Amino acid sequence: MRFIKALNSSWDILEPKVGELDIKNFINLLEDTYISKEEALFVTSHYASALIPLEPLTKKKVFTRLSRDEAFNYLVNNHACLMSIDSSYYNSSPHTLISFLIINVGWWIRDYVSDYEDRGSEFHIYPFRPGDNAELIIKSCELRTLKELLGKAGLNKGLNIYMFLDEALNSVFTTNWASDVRDKYVMLLRELITYLISKGILPIAVFYTRAHDVRRGLLTLRRELEDKVIDVSDRLLMNKLLDRGERSQLFYVYSRAITNLGIHLVAFYLKVAEGDIVRVEFPYEALDDVDTIHKVVLSAIILGNGFPLPMIRAHEEAVITYDLRRFIDEEISRRLKLPSPELLMSGKARSKRWGLV
């Protein structure tokens, strides 16, 4: 089989090879390298992103063997309300007769004290013109939907409300964008974070990453170690360092994309299971609540059988399924008075979708 042959020849460079001694040396260097939360605000790095240690390298255990019932009861006793917002989109290609961008913003809310629950989604449809940036339009839609949602939600006072977001608040993925587009995106993100905080809601981003930001943070503070520190991903390092349910030390998030635009974040890594490491980011202002945030995120993950329940539910509402995409094509074709949705597409697009019969 051609794939197996290619995989056999490439496996040695794909499989991570980091020795126990290398990891141990890395950990020893990290143990003694950290700065205060006040100093972190003035850090600059020669990297586009880095995680700056704010604590000694110690394991922070929090009920690592919690049952589903215990996780649920913790949220009730903490007067917690969990919510999440997510979006998906379907846009036309250069092979489509008309240009459009269809965005579906989904949400889920659960008040664990009163047992109030709400979920749903809202569609937004735009013409998609040359030069338009889908990410900017999507972020604007999320912000608009969020304001409308919270304006009518009627949540009880006295709740501790947490908004789970399926994205990297550090916005490092925008580094290669044109600077004006990147700044517009970050300003929208800042508006979203500021709005949530003004409503007494703490935004928490939970996501997977292939970053090497812990190493970058260490070398930002101790550049003389450049040749002594192995190049290891955060995920591999934390998998070695943490036990299930534990969080890492707290880090300040340095990101060239956001630092000069007034967004300050902190983060930790959380081990869900062997090889399953998530990064958790939240506003700097809440860093003293890190242990509570750890417990809330871990409880949500346990209730979601490995991923935060609010994010699962919001995604269920937001996803634009294959069947829905077919319906969209059919409806647009009907309105254009085309006899078949296939005629929306060019011959090339039809051949790629259905092949040559």
N, C-alpha and C positions, 0 to 999 in steps of 0.2 A: 504494500500500500504506500502511495507516494507520501502521504502525510506522516506515517510512522517513520519512514526513511528520513524525512526532513527533521522530525522531532529528535530522533536518535543522534543526528549529527549536531544538533544545537543544544541538547539537554545540559551539557556541562556549563554552558554560559547562562542558562536560565535558572538552574537550581541554585538557591542561595547557599553560599559556603562561608559561614562565619564561625570561627573556632571559639570554644568556651573561654579560652585564655584571652582572646581578643575582646570578647564581651565583658569579661571580668575587669580588664584594664580600663575599658570605656567607662564602666560603672564606677570604678574607683576615682577616675577623674571627675565624673559628674557629681559624685557625693560631696565634694568640697567646693563646688562651683555654683554659687547662686548670689543674687543681689536682692536688695529690698524692693518692695513694690513702688516706693517713691523713685528710686534710681531708675527703674525699668522704663518709666515714662520718657526718659531722655536718651535711651539707647538708640544708636543707629548701627546698621549692619551693612557689610559689603555684599550680603546676600539679599535676594528679593524677598525672602521669608525666613524666619527663624523663630524658635521657641526659647525664650530667655528664662532660665530657672529662677523661681522665686522662693523655693523651699529646698531644704536638704533632700537628698534622694532617699526617701523613706516610703515604705508601703503603707497605704492608708486603708486598713481593713474596715469594711462596713457590711455587717451581716451577709457574708458571702454565700451562705447556703439558705437564703430566704425562700420560703414557699410562696406560691401564688396568693394564698389567703393572707399571709403575713405582709406581702407587698401591698395588697389591696387595703388592709387595715392600716398600714403605715400612711397611705395617702389620705384615708378618712381622718385619722387622728391628727394629721398635719394640716387639715382643712385645705386640701389641695384641689385645685381645678386645673386639669390638663387640657390643652388645646393644640391644634396643629393646622397649618395651612400648606397646601402643595398645589402645584400646577403642572399641566402638560399641554402640549400644543401640536397642531397639525397645520403645516403650511404647504402651499403649492410649490412645485419645482419649476425650473425653467421650461419643462416639457408640458406644463399645464396651460390650458387655454386662458384662464384668468388667474390673477395673483391674489392670494388671501392668506391671512394668518388667523387661525382659530385657537383660542386659549380657553382652557377649562380650569378654573380655580376651585379646588375642593377644600372643605374644612371639616373639622370634628372638634366638639367640645364636650367635656365630661366634668361635672361638679361632683366630687366624690362625697360631699357632705349631704347634699339634698338629693343626689342621684339624678339630677337633671342632665340630659344628654341631647345634643343637637348635631346634625350633620347635613351636608348638602354641597352643592356646587353652583357656579355661575359661569356661563359662557360669555366670552368677549370676542367679537369678530371685527377684523380690520383689513383694509387693503394692504398688501405687502409690497412696498415700492422699492426700487433700487436705492441702496444706501440705508434702508431701515435696519435697525438692530433688534432682533427678536428678544434678546435678554432684557433690553431696556423696556420694551413694551410689556413683557411679562411681569417685570418688577412693578411697573406702574399699575397693572391690573391687580396684582396681589395686594398692593397698598390700598387701592380703592375698595376692593372687596372686603378687606380687613376692617376698614373704617365703617363700612355699611354694616358688617356683621356685628361688631362690638357696639355699634349704636343702638342695636335692637336686641342684643343678647339678654339683657336683664339679669346679670349675674349678681348673686348675693354679696353683701359687704362682708369683710372679714376673711375672705378667701385668699390663699396664697396661689396665685395664678402663674402658670408656666406655659409659654408658647414654644412648642418644638418645631424646629425648622430643619428641613432636609437640604442644607447647603452649607458651604464654608463661608462664614461671616468674614473671614480674612480676605476674601476676594482675590486671592493670588492668581486664580485662573484668568483674571482680566489683565494681567501684567503685559501681555503682548498686544492688547487692544490699542487703538489710537488713544492718545492721552485724553482728548476731550470726551470721547465716548466712555472711557473708563471712569473719569471723574463724574459724569452724569449718573452712571450706574451706582457708584459709591455714595453719591449724594442721596439717591433714592433709598439705598440701603440704610443710610444714616437716618433719614426721615422715618423709615419703618421702625428702626430700633428706638428712636426718640419717642415716637408716638406710643409704642407699646409701654415703655417705661413710664410715660406720663399717665397712662391708664392703670398703673400698678401691676403691670404684667412683665415678667422676666423672660426675654427671648433666650432660648437655648438651642444652639445648633449641634446636631449629632450626625456624624458622617464618617465615611471610610476615606482613607488617604494613603498614598504611596510616598508621602513626603519624607525627607531626611532632615526635618527641622530641628530635632533635638541635637544632632551633631552640629548643625549650623549655629544653633544657639551657644553651644559650648565653645565653638571656635570664634564666635563674635566676642565673647568675653575673654577668651584665651587663645589668641591667634597664633601664639608660638607653638601650639600643639598640633598644627596642621598636619605634620608628617607622622604624628604619633597616634592619631585617632582614626580608627577604621571607618570606612564609609558604609554605614548600616542604616537601613530604613527604620523609622520610628516604630513601625508595626512589628518588625522582627525583634527589635530591642525590647519593646514592652511585653511581647509574648514571652520572652525569656525572664523578664524582671518581675512580672505580676502574676498573682494567682487569680482564679476566677472571682469576679466581683470586686476586685481591688482597683483603686485608682492610682495613677502616678502622682508625683509631685505636681504642684501647680506651676504653670508657665505664663509669662507675658507673651502675647502674640505680636511679634514684629512682622509687619507686612508693608512693603513699599507702596502697595496699592491704596492703603487706607490711612496710614500713620499721619500723613500731613493733612488729612481731611476730617480730623476730629473723632475718629472711631478708635477706641481703646478696648482691647479684649484680653481675656485670660483664657487658659485652656488646661485640660488634663486629658490623659488617655485612660480608658476603662476597658478592662479585659472581660468580655462577655463569656467566652469559652476559649479552648485551645485554638490558637490561630485566628481568633475573632476579636479584633481590637477596634474600638471606635474612638474617635476624637470628639471631645465635648468643648464647645466654645461658648462664652457668654460675656456680657459687659464687665469691664474692669470694676465698675462701681459695686458689683456684687461679689467681689472676690472673697470677702470675709464669710460669705454663706456657702463656701465651696463644699463643705461636708453635707449640708442639707441638699444642695444641688446633686451631689453624688448619689445620695439616697433616693431622691425623686427620680433621677434618670434610671438608676438601677431597677427601681420598682416598676417603672414603665416598661423597661426591657423584659423583665420577668413576666409581666402581664401580656406582653406581646410575643412570648415564646422565643426571644432572642433579638428582637428589635423593638424600639419604643411603640407601644400600642397606638398613641395618638397619630404618629406618622404613618402607620399602616392604614389606619382608618381614613385619614385625609387623602392618602394616595388612592385608595379604593374609589373615593368620590371624584378625584381629579383625572384619573386615567382615561384617555381616549382610546377605546378598544379598536381592534381590527374591524369588528362589525359596525361600530359607530362611524369609523372612517369610510367604510363602504356606503353607509347611509348618507353621509355628508356628500360623497361623490354623486350618489344617485339624486339627491335633492338639488344640488347645484346643476346637474345635467338637466333635470326636469325644468328648472327655472330658466335655463338657457335654451329650452326646447330642443335638446339633443336626444336622439332616439336611444342612446346608450352611454353610460358613464365612461366607457372606454374611449369615446370620442373627445373627452376632456384632455386626453394625453396625446403626446406625440407618438409616432411609430416606434421610436427608440424606447420610450418609457413602457409602451405596451409589450414590447418584446422582452424587456427585462422582468416585467411583472408576471407575464403568463408564458413566456418562452415561445419557441417556434413549434407549431403543431404540424 
